[in-house]
Amino acid sequence: MQSKRSRLDRFISRHIQIPKKQVRLLLAQGRVKVDGVIARDIDLQIDQFNHIICDGLVLQQRQARYIMLNKPVGVVCATKDDKHRTVIDLINEAVNDAPNSNQSNSESSNTDDLHIVGRLDLNTSGLVLLTNDSQWSKGIMSPDSKVDKIYVVTLKNPIDERYIQAFEEGFYFAYEDITTLPAKLEIISSHCALVTLQEGRYHQIKRMFGRFRNPVIGLHRLSVGDIRLDESLLPGQSRQLTATEMMSVGGIPGNN
Ligand code: URA
C-alpha cells in the first residue's frame, strides 16, 4: 500500500504519464486542485488521502478509514481464510446488513484496502483496529511508540502476587532471543487479571502465564492506547473511530 508522502508534480507526472515540465505548466495555469484548492506549488507534499483533480479528472480520492471491531472468539485476524470467518468478513457482513445498504462498491464500504493493526489469536476476543492508513498503523505498532494494550485474562488456576513481579521483570523467549518488556499485571480475582503490554509477541500472554503452568482460558482485549472497546458493540459489531479516538494513538496521520 502506498503510504509515503510524495511531491505533487511527481505524483501527477506518474499518474497521467506526462513529463514533469508539462506538469509545471498545468500547475502554473491553475488546472490542478488539491482538496478543493488550486495548487500551484510543485513541491507540495501530498499523501495517499489528498483529493487530487486535474482538469476536472479525479486522480485520487481515497478516504482514510479507521475502524474498531469487537472480535468474537473463533474469528480469525486475517483478510482471507479457508476455514474460519475473518474480521474482514464481519465488516463486509455489517455493511451488507445495514438498512438501505446499496453501497457495495462505494468507497465507504470497500474493505479491499483495509489492514489489521495488531492481530489477536483465533480464541482471543475484543478490540481489533483496522485501517487503510499505513502511516497511522505504523505509529501504533512501532516498538518505539510504546502503546499500552490492556487485556482481561481468565486463568485455569489461581494467581498470586508472584506473577506481578515476574511480569514486571520480563520473560526470556528463546525462540525470538528477546526478553519481554516490563508488563503490568493487576490481580482482579483469584482467576482473573488485567495485563498491560506494550508489545505484541506471538501468543505473548499465553506464553507468559505458561511459565507458571497456568493455562489461559479466556483472553479479551479492552483497549489500545486511549482507544477503549465501545461497550455498546456486541461481538462481531464494528464502527468507525471518532476523530478524537483516531488522533489519540499513533500520532496525527501524515506527521510520522
Ligand atoms: N497474547 C496472546 O497470547 N494472544 C493474543 O491474542 C494477544 C496477546
Boltz pocket constraint, residues with backbone or C-beta under 6 A from the ligand:
constraints:
  - pocket:
      binder: B
      contacts: [[A, 119], [A, 120], [A, 121], [A, 122], [A, 124], [A, 201], [A, 202], [A, 203], [A, 204], [A, 205], [A, 206], [A, 207], [A, 219]]
      max_distance: 6.0
